[in-house]
């Protein structure tokens, strides 16, 4: 898990199927657009590489996605370092 000095921000990129459908994109194009957007975000932020933290985040994120119903697209979750996020100790 990130240390107490690590400010982490969880993000996921979701390209709305409704938005993409209105643009006339097929599923392959939508996935490509999502991959390009994710790559751009990862170029702009510092991704924290922490296997244990990534696994915990994926478990939580995937449970939330599945709770929303049928999943048409894959989701990827990353932990990023962000100095604007303030850490609050758990008591």
N, CA, C and O atoms as a printed pandas DataFrame, in Angstrom:
     atom_number atom_name residue_name chain_id  residue_number  x_coord  y_coord  z_coord
0              1         N          UNK        A               1    0.851   -1.182    0.000
1              2        CA          UNK        A               1    0.000    0.000    0.000
2              3         C          UNK        A               1    0.895    1.244    0.000
3              4         O          UNK        A               1    2.047    1.179    0.431
4              5         N          UNK        A               2    0.367    2.383   -0.485
5              6        CA          UNK        A               2    1.153    3.599   -0.464
6              7         C          UNK        A               2    1.501    3.985    0.966
7              8         O          UNK        A               2    0.714    3.760    1.885
8              9         N          UNK        A               3    2.681    4.565    1.151
9             10        CA          UNK        A               3    3.077    5.016    2.477
10            11         C          UNK        A               3    2.255    6.220    2.879
11            12         O          UNK        A               3    1.517    6.782    2.070
12            13         N          UNK        A               4    2.388    6.617    4.155
13            14        CA          UNK        A               4    1.609    7.768    4.620
14            15         C          UNK        A               4    2.046    9.046    3.923
15            16         O          UNK        A               4    1.298   10.023    3.912
16            17         N          UNK        A               5    3.241    9.061    3.341
17            18        CA          UNK        A               5    3.711   10.250    2.619
18            19         C          UNK        A               5    3.214   10.291    1.181
19            20         O          UNK        A               5    3.429   11.275    0.472
20            21         N          UNK        A               6    2.563    9.243    0.760
21            22        CA          UNK        A               6    2.080    9.176   -0.620
22            23         C          UNK        A               6    0.661    9.696   -0.699
23            24         O          UNK        A               6   -0.232    9.214   -0.001
24            25         N          UNK        A               7    0.464   10.668   -1.542
25            26        CA          UNK        A               7   -0.889   11.143   -1.820
26            27         C          UNK        A               7   -1.370   10.376   -3.034
27            28         O          UNK        A               7   -0.748   10.421   -4.095
28            29         N          UNK        A               8   -2.458    9.687   -2.880
29            30        CA          UNK        A               8   -2.941    8.853   -3.980
30            31         C          UNK        A               8   -4.301    9.335   -4.445
31            32         O          UNK        A               8   -5.138    9.758   -3.649
32            33         N          UNK        A               9   -4.494    9.265   -5.701
33            34        CA          UNK        A               9   -5.776    9.582   -6.304
34            35         C          UNK        A               9   -6.153    8.414   -7.196
35            36         O          UNK        A               9   -5.359    7.982   -8.031
36            37         N          UNK        A              10   -7.332    7.916   -7.026
37            38        CA          UNK        A              10   -7.807    6.796   -7.824
38            39         C          UNK        A              10   -8.570    7.364   -9.016
39            40         O          UNK        A              10   -9.443    8.219   -8.869
40            41         N          UNK        A              11   -8.225    6.878  -10.174
41            42        CA          UNK        A              11   -8.995    7.337  -11.320
42            43         C          UNK        A              11   -9.310    6.187  -12.246
43            44         O          UNK        A              11   -8.570    5.209  -12.342
44            45         N          UNK        A              12  -10.373    6.327  -12.890
45            46        CA          UNK        A              12  -10.713    5.392  -13.962
46            47         C          UNK        A              12  -11.269    6.225  -15.097
47            48         O          UNK        A              12  -11.933    7.237  -14.875
48            49         N          UNK        A              13  -10.997    5.802  -16.283
49            50        CA          UNK        A              13  -11.524    6.498  -17.450
50            51         C          UNK        A              13  -12.719    5.730  -17.974
51            52         O          UNK        A              13  -12.642    4.533  -18.250
52            53         N          UNK        A              14  -13.808    6.431  -18.102
53            54        CA          UNK        A              14  -15.015    5.806  -18.612
54            55         C          UNK        A              14  -15.472    6.606  -19.828
55            56         O          UNK        A              14  -15.800    7.787  -19.720
56            57         N          UNK        A              15  -15.490    5.970  -20.945
57            58        CA          UNK        A              15  -16.043    6.594  -22.147
58            59         C          UNK        A              15  -17.487    6.115  -22.240
59            60         O          UNK        A              15  -17.741    4.926  -22.432
60            61         N          UNK        A              16  -18.400    7.013  -22.109
61            62        CA          UNK        A              16  -19.814    6.659  -22.071
62            63         C          UNK        A              16  -20.272    6.028  -23.375
63            64         O          UNK        A              16  -20.109    6.609  -24.448
64            65         N          UNK        A              17  -20.854    4.822  -23.276
65            66        CA          UNK        A              17  -21.379    4.185  -24.490
66            67         C          UNK        A              17  -22.434    5.038  -25.179
67            68         O          UNK        A              17  -22.559    4.995  -26.403
68            69         N          UNK        A              18  -23.180    5.798  -24.425
69            70        CA          UNK        A              18  -24.200    6.665  -25.016
70            71         C          UNK        A              18  -23.535    7.741  -25.858
71            72         O          UNK        A              18  -23.959    8.003  -26.984
72            73         N          UNK        A              19  -22.486    8.368  -25.316
73            74        CA          UNK        A              19  -21.760    9.408  -26.043
74            75         C          UNK        A              19  -21.165    8.832  -27.319
75            76         O          UNK        A              19  -21.315    9.403  -28.399
76            77         N          UNK        A              20  -20.484    7.688  -27.185
77            78        CA          UNK        A              20  -19.816    7.095  -28.345
78            79         C          UNK        A              20  -20.815    6.604  -29.382
79            80         O          UNK        A              20  -20.562    6.704  -30.583
80            81         N          UNK        A              21  -21.945    6.076  -28.933
81            82        CA          UNK        A              21  -22.977    5.624  -29.867
82            83         C          UNK        A              21  -23.507    6.786  -30.688
83            84         O          UNK        A              21  -23.768    6.651  -31.884
84            85         N          UNK        A              22  -23.662    7.925  -30.034
85            86        CA          UNK        A              22  -24.159    9.112  -30.734
86            87         C          UNK        A              22  -23.162    9.575  -31.790
87            88         O          UNK        A              22  -23.544   10.211  -32.772
88            89         N          UNK        A              23  -21.879    9.255  -31.587
89            90        CA          UNK        A              23  -20.840    9.637  -32.551
90            91         C          UNK        A              23  -20.720    8.637  -33.687
91            92         O          UNK        A              23  -19.963    8.865  -34.631
92            93         N          UNK        A              24  -21.457    7.530  -33.612
93            94        CA          UNK        A              24  -21.393    6.519  -34.655
94            95         C          UNK        A              24  -20.187    5.600  -34.543
95            96         O          UNK        A              24  -19.786    4.990  -35.535
96            97         N          UNK        A              25  -19.603    5.489  -33.361
97            98        CA          UNK        A              25  -18.442    4.620  -33.167
98            99         C          UNK        A              25  -18.879    3.189  -32.899
99           100         O          UNK        A              25  -19.917    2.948  -32.283
100          101         N          UNK        A              26  -18.074    2.241  -33.371
101          102        CA          UNK        A              26  -18.342    0.857  -33.011
102          103         C          UNK        A              26  -17.515    0.523  -31.761
103          104         O          UNK        A              26  -16.722    1.343  -31.299
104          105         N          UNK        A              27  -17.705   -0.680  -31.223
105          106        CA          UNK        A              27  -17.067   -1.060  -29.966
106          107         C          UNK        A              27  -15.540   -1.015  -30.061
107          108         O          UNK        A              27  -14.875   -0.618  -29.104
108          109         N          UNK        A              28  -14.987   -1.412  -31.185
109          110        CA          UNK        A              28  -13.537   -1.394  -31.363
110          111         C          UNK        A              28  -13.001    0.030  -31.302
111          112         O          UNK        A              28  -11.982    0.293  -30.663
112          113         N          UNK        A              29  -13.691    0.940  -31.967
113          114        CA          UNK        A              29  -13.277    2.350  -31.952
114          115         C          UNK        A              29  -13.403    2.941  -30.552
115          116         O          UNK        A              29  -12.554    3.724  -30.126
116          117         N          UNK        A              30  -14.457    2.569  -29.841
117          118        CA          UNK        A              30  -14.647    3.062  -28.478
118          119         C          UNK        A              30  -13.510    2.594  -27.575
119          120         O          UNK        A              30  -12.975    3.377  -26.790
120          121         N          UNK        A              31  -13.139    1.315  -27.684
121          122        CA          UNK        A              31  -12.039    0.786  -26.868
122          123         C          UNK        A              31  -10.723    1.491  -27.214
123          124         O          UNK        A              31   -9.933    1.805  -26.323
124          125         N          UNK        A              32  -10.491    1.735  -28.490
125          126        CA          UNK        A              32   -9.277    2.424  -28.917
126          127         C          UNK        A              32   -9.239    3.840  -28.359
127          128         O          UNK        A              32   -8.195    4.291  -27.886
128          129         N          UNK        A              33  -10.351    4.537  -28.410
129          130        CA          UNK        A              33  -10.431    5.890  -27.856
130          131         C          UNK        A              33  -10.138    5.863  -26.355
131          132         O          UNK        A              33   -9.401    6.709  -25.847
132          133         N          UNK        A              34  -10.713    4.895  -25.651
133          134        CA          UNK        A              34  -10.464    4.759  -24.221
134          135         C          UNK        A              34   -9.002    4.482  -23.925
135          136         O          UNK        A              34   -8.444    5.060  -22.992
136          137         N          UNK        A              35   -8.367    3.604  -24.703
137          138        CA          UNK        A              35   -6.952    3.286  -24.510
138          139         C          UNK        A              35   -6.071    4.511  -24.753
139          140         O          UNK        A              35   -5.106    4.743  -24.025
140          141         N          UNK        A              36   -6.406    5.287  -25.773
141          142        CA          UNK        A              36   -5.647    6.508  -26.060
142          143         C          UNK        A              36   -5.798    7.530  -24.943
143          144         O          UNK        A              36   -4.823    8.166  -24.542
144          145         N          UNK        A              37   -7.021    7.691  -24.440
145          146        CA          UNK        A              37   -7.264    8.632  -23.339
146          147         C          UNK        A              37   -6.521    8.194  -22.079
147          148         O          UNK        A              37   -5.937    9.027  -21.386
148          149         N          UNK        A              38   -6.537    6.901  -21.779
149          150        CA          UNK        A              38   -5.833    6.380  -20.600
150          151         C          UNK        A              38   -4.330    6.610  -20.732
151          152         O          UNK        A              38   -3.677    7.009  -19.768
152          153         N          UNK        A              39   -3.781    6.360  -21.915
153          154        CA          UNK        A              39   -2.350    6.564  -22.140
154          155         C          UNK        A              39   -1.976    8.030  -21.960
155          156         O          UNK        A              39   -0.922    8.335  -21.401
156          157         N          UNK        A              40   -2.815    8.929  -22.420
157          158        CA          UNK        A              40   -2.554   10.368  -22.270
158          159         C          UNK        A              40   -2.559   10.767  -20.800
159          160         O          UNK        A              40   -1.688   11.520  -20.365
160          161         N          UNK        A              41   -3.521   10.278  -20.034
161          162        CA          UNK        A              41   -3.566   10.582  -18.605
162          163         C          UNK        A              41   -2.307   10.055  -17.922
163          164         O          UNK        A              41   -1.705   10.750  -17.103
164          165         N          UNK        A              42   -1.909    8.828  -18.255
165          166        CA          UNK        A              42   -0.724    8.238  -17.621
166          167         C          UNK        A              42    0.565    8.973  -17.996
167          168         O          UNK        A              42    1.543    8.906  -17.251
168          169         N          UNK        A              43    0.589    9.668  -19.125
169          170        CA          UNK        A              43    1.744   10.498  -19.479
170          171         C          UNK        A              43    1.775   11.772  -18.638
171          172         O          UNK        A              43    2.840   12.347  -18.416
172          173         N          UNK        A              44    0.621   12.205  -18.176
173          174        CA          UNK        A              44    0.526   13.485  -17.468
174          175         C          UNK        A              44    0.610   13.370  -15.951
175          176         O          UNK        A              44    0.860   14.368  -15.274
176          177         N          UNK        A              45    0.407   12.185  -15.409
177          178        CA          UNK        A              45    0.435   12.004  -13.959
178          179         C          UNK        A              45    1.441   10.916  -13.598
179          180         O          UNK        A              45    1.821   10.103  -14.440
180          181         N          UNK        A              46    1.862   10.912  -12.347
181          182        CA          UNK        A              46    2.792    9.881  -11.884
182          183         C          UNK        A              46    1.991    8.704  -11.337
183          184         O          UNK        A              46    1.328    8.822  -10.307
184          185         N          UNK        A              47    2.054    7.590  -12.020
185          186        CA          UNK        A              47    1.358    6.386  -11.585
186          187         C          UNK        A              47    2.198    5.700  -10.518
187          188         O          UNK        A              47    3.400    5.500  -10.693
188          189         N          UNK        A              48    1.551    5.338   -9.401
189          190        CA          UNK        A              48    2.220    4.642   -8.314
190          191         C          UNK        A              48    2.190    3.154   -8.614
191          192         O          UNK        A              48    1.118    2.572   -8.779
192          193         N          UNK        A              49    3.360    2.538   -8.685
193          194        CA          UNK        A              49    3.462    1.092   -8.942
194          195         C          UNK        A              49    3.592    0.394   -7.595
195          196         O          UNK        A              49    4.652    0.420   -6.968
196          197         N          UNK        A              50    2.522   -0.216   -7.167
197          198        CA          UNK        A              50    2.472   -0.912   -5.879
198          199         C          UNK        A              50    1.533   -2.092   -6.059
199          200         O          UNK        A              50    0.314   -1.924   -6.064
200          201         N          UNK        A              51    2.096   -3.287   -6.206
201          202        CA          UNK        A              51    1.301   -4.466   -6.539
202          203         C          UNK        A              51    0.168   -4.707   -5.545
203          204         O          UNK        A              51   -0.958   -5.002   -5.946
204          205         N          UNK        A              52    0.458   -4.585   -4.262
205          206        CA          UNK        A              52   -0.577   -4.826   -3.249
206          207         C          UNK        A              52   -1.678   -3.764   -3.320
207          208         O          UNK        A              52   -2.863   -4.089   -3.241
208          209         N          UNK        A              53   -1.293   -2.527   -3.467
209          210        CA          UNK        A              53   -2.275   -1.453   -3.576
210          211         C          UNK        A              53   -3.102   -1.549   -4.842
211          212         O          UNK        A              53   -4.309   -1.306   -4.823
212          213         N          UNK        A              54   -2.449   -1.904   -5.947
213          214        CA          UNK        A              54   -3.156   -2.054   -7.215
214          215         C          UNK        A              54   -4.173   -3.185   -7.151
215          216         O          UNK        A              54   -5.274   -3.070   -7.688
216          217         N          UNK        A              55   -3.797   -4.280   -6.491
217          218        CA          UNK        A              55   -4.724   -5.414   -6.357
218          219         C          UNK        A              55   -5.924   -5.025   -5.515
219          220         O          UNK        A              55   -7.059   -5.360   -5.852
220          221         N          UNK        A              56   -5.675   -4.315   -4.411
221          222        CA          UNK        A              56   -6.781   -3.877   -3.548
222          223         C          UNK        A              56   -7.706   -2.926   -4.307
223          224         O          UNK        A              56   -8.929   -3.033   -4.217
224          225         N          UNK        A              57   -7.118   -2.007   -5.045
225          226        CA          UNK        A              57   -7.912   -1.054   -5.821
226          227         C          UNK        A              57   -8.729   -1.765   -6.889
227          228         O          UNK        A              57   -9.904   -1.450   -7.080
228          229         N          UNK        A              58   -8.123   -2.720   -7.586
229          230        CA          UNK        A              58   -8.840   -3.460   -8.630
230          231         C          UNK        A              58  -10.005   -4.243   -8.035
231          232         O          UNK        A              58  -11.079   -4.310   -8.632
232          233         N          UNK        A              59   -9.797   -4.831   -6.869
233          234        CA          UNK        A              59  -10.870   -5.587   -6.217
234          235         C          UNK        A              59  -12.052   -4.681   -5.903
235          236         O          UNK        A              59  -13.199   -5.028   -6.184
236          237         N          UNK        A              60  -11.773   -3.528   -5.325
237          238        CA          UNK        A              60  -12.841   -2.572   -4.979
238          239         C          UNK        A              60  -13.485   -2.006   -6.248
239          240         O          UNK        A              60  -14.710   -1.974   -6.364
240          241         N          UNK        A              61  -12.661   -1.564   -7.190
241          242        CA          UNK        A              61  -13.191   -0.971   -8.418
242          243         C          UNK        A              61  -14.050   -1.934   -9.214
243          244         O          UNK        A              61  -15.123   -1.565   -9.691
244          245         N          UNK        A              62  -13.585   -3.167   -9.360
245          246        CA          UNK        A              62  -14.360   -4.153  -10.115
246          247         C          UNK        A              62  -15.663   -4.513   -9.415
247          248         O          UNK        A              62  -16.671   -4.760  -10.078
248          249         N          UNK        A              63  -15.657   -4.547   -8.085
249          250        CA          UNK        A              63  -16.902   -4.808   -7.351
250          251         C          UNK        A              63  -17.908   -3.687   -7.595
251          252         O          UNK        A              63  -19.102   -3.946   -7.749
252          253         N          UNK        A              64  -17.433   -2.446   -7.630
253          254        CA          UNK        A              64  -18.329   -1.312   -7.899
254          255         C          UNK        A              64  -18.875   -1.370   -9.321
255          256         O          UNK        A              64  -20.058   -1.116   -9.548
256          257         N          UNK        A              65  -18.011   -1.703  -10.276
257          258        CA          UNK        A              65  -18.446   -1.809  -11.678
258          259         C          UNK        A              65  -19.507   -2.889  -11.812
259          260         O          UNK        A              65  -20.543   -2.663  -12.438
260          261         N          UNK        A              66  -19.267   -4.054  -11.236
261          262        CA          UNK        A              66  -20.215   -5.167  -11.341
262          263         C          UNK        A              66  -21.525   -4.859  -10.639
263          264         O          UNK        A              66  -22.580   -5.325  -11.069
264          265         N          UNK        A              67  -21.478   -4.087   -9.573
265          266        CA          UNK        A              67  -22.707   -3.719   -8.859
266          267         C          UNK        A              67  -23.595   -2.831   -9.727
267          268         O          UNK        A              67  -24.800   -2.735   -9.495
268          269         N          UNK        A              68  -23.001   -2.190  -10.716
269          270        CA          UNK        A              68  -23.756   -1.323  -11.613
270          271         C          UNK        A              68  -24.510   -2.061  -12.703
271          272         O          UNK        A              68  -25.267   -1.446  -13.453
272          273         N          UNK        A              69  -24.317   -3.361  -12.803
273          274        CA          UNK        A              69  -25.025   -4.132  -13.822
274          275         C          UNK        A              69  -24.075   -4.667  -14.869
275          276         O          UNK        A              69  -22.876   -4.814  -14.633
276          277         N          UNK        A              70  -24.638   -4.957  -16.035
277          278        CA          UNK        A              70  -23.864   -5.551  -17.119
278          279         C          UNK        A              70  -22.696   -4.640  -17.512
279          280         O          UNK        A              70  -22.834   -3.418  -17.559
280          281         N          UNK        A              71  -21.564   -5.251  -17.788
281          282        CA          UNK        A              71  -20.354   -4.515  -18.147
282          283         C          UNK        A              71  -20.033   -4.785  -19.611
283          284         O          UNK        A              71  -19.797   -5.927  -20.004
284          285         N          UNK        A              72  -20.027   -3.734  -20.406
285          286        CA          UNK        A              72  -19.754   -3.882  -21.834
286          287         C          UNK        A              72  -18.286   -3.601  -22.171
287          288         O          UNK        A              72  -17.813   -3.979  -23.243
288          289         N          UNK        A              73  -17.566   -2.939  -21.258
289          290        CA          UNK        A              73  -16.200   -2.517  -21.525
290          291         C          UNK        A              73  -15.306   -2.871  -20.345
291          292         O          UNK        A              73  -15.771   -2.919  -19.207
292          293         N          UNK        A              74  -14.023   -3.119  -20.610
293          294        CA          UNK        A              74  -13.099   -3.384  -19.507
294          295         C          UNK        A              74  -12.770   -2.089  -18.768
295          296         O          UNK        A              74  -12.719   -1.016  -19.368
296          297         N          UNK        A              75  -12.551   -2.202  -17.482
297          298        CA          UNK        A              75  -12.170   -1.057  -16.662
298          299         C          UNK        A              75  -10.780   -1.295  -16.118
299          300         O          UNK        A              75  -10.433   -2.418  -15.754
300          301         N          UNK        A              76   -9.986   -0.246  -16.061
301          302        CA          UNK        A              76   -8.651   -0.303  -15.487
302          303         C          UNK        A              76   -8.566    0.785  -14.433
303          304         O          UNK        A              76   -9.005    1.915  -14.650
304          305         N          UNK        A              77   -8.000    0.434  -13.295
305          306        CA          UNK        A              77   -7.879    1.371  -12.184
306          307         C          UNK        A              77   -6.408    1.585  -11.880
307          308         O          UNK        A              77   -5.632    0.629  -11.886
308          309         N          UNK        A              78   -6.013    2.812  -11.615
309          310        CA          UNK        A              78   -4.625    3.148  -11.310
310          311         C          UNK        A              78   -4.575    4.023  -10.064
311          312         O          UNK        A              78   -5.516    4.754   -9.756
312          313         N          UNK        A              79   -3.469    3.932   -9.365
313          314        CA          UNK        A              79   -3.193    4.822   -8.236
314          315         C          UNK        A              79   -2.192    5.836   -8.761
315          316         O          UNK        A              79   -1.176    5.462   -9.347
316          317         N          UNK        A              80   -2.472    7.119   -8.554
317          318        CA          UNK        A              80   -1.550    8.153   -9.022
318          319         C          UNK        A              80   -1.167    9.077   -7.871
319          320         O          UNK        A              80   -1.933    9.287   -6.931
320          321         N          UNK        A              81    0.039    9.619   -7.976
321          322        CA          UNK        A              81    0.514   10.581   -6.987
322          323         C          UNK        A              81   -0.036   11.950   -7.386
323          324         O          UNK        A              81    0.076   12.369   -8.538
324          325         N          UNK        A              82   -0.630   12.635   -6.411
325          326        CA          UNK        A              82   -1.234   13.936   -6.684
326          327         C          UNK        A              82   -1.145   14.780   -5.420
327          328         O          UNK        A              82   -1.759   14.448   -4.406
328          329         N          UNK        A              83   -0.393   15.856   -5.476
329          330        CA          UNK        A              83   -0.171   16.692   -4.295
330          331         C          UNK        A              83   -1.409   17.476   -3.865
331          332         O          UNK        A              83   -1.421   18.052   -2.777
332          333         N          UNK        A              84   -2.448   17.509   -4.695
333          334        CA          UNK        A              84   -3.652   18.245   -4.322
334          335         C          UNK        A              84   -4.583   17.429   -3.427
335          336         O          UNK        A              84   -5.509   17.971   -2.823
336          337         N          UNK        A              85   -4.330   16.123   -3.350
337          338        CA          UNK        A              85   -5.151   15.261   -2.497
338          339         C          UNK        A              85   -4.527   15.260   -1.112
339          340         O          UNK        A              85   -3.335   14.994   -0.958
340          341         N          UNK        A              86   -5.344   15.560   -0.100
341          342        CA          UNK        A              86   -4.845   15.610    1.274
342          343         C          UNK        A              86   -5.191   14.316    1.974
343          344         O          UNK        A              86   -6.336   13.865    1.957
344          345         N          UNK        A              87   -4.195   13.736    2.582
345          346        CA          UNK        A              87   -4.365   12.465    3.274
346          347         C          UNK        A              87   -4.986   12.706    4.635
347          348         O          UNK        A              87   -4.575   13.616    5.355
348          349         N          UNK        A              88   -5.964   11.904    4.991
349          350        CA          UNK        A              88   -6.607   11.972    6.294
350          351         C          UNK        A              88   -6.366   10.649    7.010
351          352         O          UNK        A              88   -6.742    9.589    6.509
352          353         N          UNK        A              89   -5.737   10.711    8.186
353          354        CA          UNK        A              89   -5.471    9.464    8.907
354          355         C          UNK        A              89   -6.776    8.768    9.299
355          356         O          UNK        A              89   -7.766    9.416    9.639
356          357         N          UNK        A              90   -6.755    7.451    9.245
357          358        CA          UNK        A              90   -7.908    6.651    9.690
358          359         C          UNK        A              90   -7.767    6.460   11.188
359          360         O          UNK        A              90   -6.708    6.066   11.676
360          361         N          UNK        A              91   -8.825    6.738   11.907
361          362        CA          UNK        A              91   -8.779    6.593   13.377
362          363         C          UNK        A              91   -9.656    5.482   13.830
363          364         O          UNK        A              91   -9.744    5.213   15.028
